[in-house]
Amino acid sequence: MNNEGLKKIHIDLPNHWAIGGESFWATPLGNDLFRIENVPFYAYGLNFHDVVKATSKADDLIPEIKELIELSGHRTFRVFFEKKIDPQRQEKILDSMKELTISYERANGIYFSLDMQPNGNYQAVFDRLDELEKENILGFETCETRIEGSFDDLPEND
């Protein structure tokens, strides 16, 4: 990705199971609006090319996402491959999903964030991932909003 003209924006995720926040590359659109330019790995209810409002308290601080302004139509899935699945097989499996309008970004050796284009078939992608999960190849989650008005995960119940 060419980062020229892009700006970092951030979201706090204090309830998330893996991380306390996430940063994104975004295109500044003016008036504190930004278009997200990468697939979210942790935030819920945000997707590639969504437009968000993000503000900062000072010019030297990264803008914090405050609200979702416009949905892009992209959808996000997250995949955790079983450790026994080697990287070449992971890539082959994910490449086979390109016909379902899926592209992906790798976070580490087993964790991927999948982007489904707006013209994709959500149920077909879900069903394919569900089959792979039943075969003990991977686990997955969908990334719809967990808490209304938030991009965070649900708080743990004590």
Stockholm file with secondary structure:
# STOCKHOLM 1.0

chainA/1-158         MNNEGLKKIHIDLPNHWAIGGESFWATPLGNDLFRIENVPFYAYGLNFHDVVKATSKADDLIPEIKELIELSGHRTFRVFFEKKIDPQRQEKILDSMKELTISYERANGIYFSLDMQPNGNYQAVFDRLDELEKENILGFETCETRIEGSFDDLPEND
#=GR chainA/1-158 SS CCCTTCEEEEEECTTCSSCSEEEEEEEEEETTEEEECSCCSSCSSCCTTCEEEEECSSTTSCCEEEEEEECCSCEEEEEEECTTSCHHHHHHHHHTTGGGTEEEEECSSSEEEEEECTTSCHHHHHHHHHHHHHTTSEEEEECCCSSTTCSSCCCCCC
#=GC SS_cons         CCCTTCEEEEEECTTCSSCSEEEEEEEEEETTEEEECSCCSSCSSCCTTCEEEEECSSTTSCCEEEEEEECCSCEEEEEEECTTSCHHHHHHHHHTTGGGTEEEEECSSSEEEEEECTTSCHHHHHHHHHHHHHTTSEEEEECCCSSTTCSSCCCCCC
//
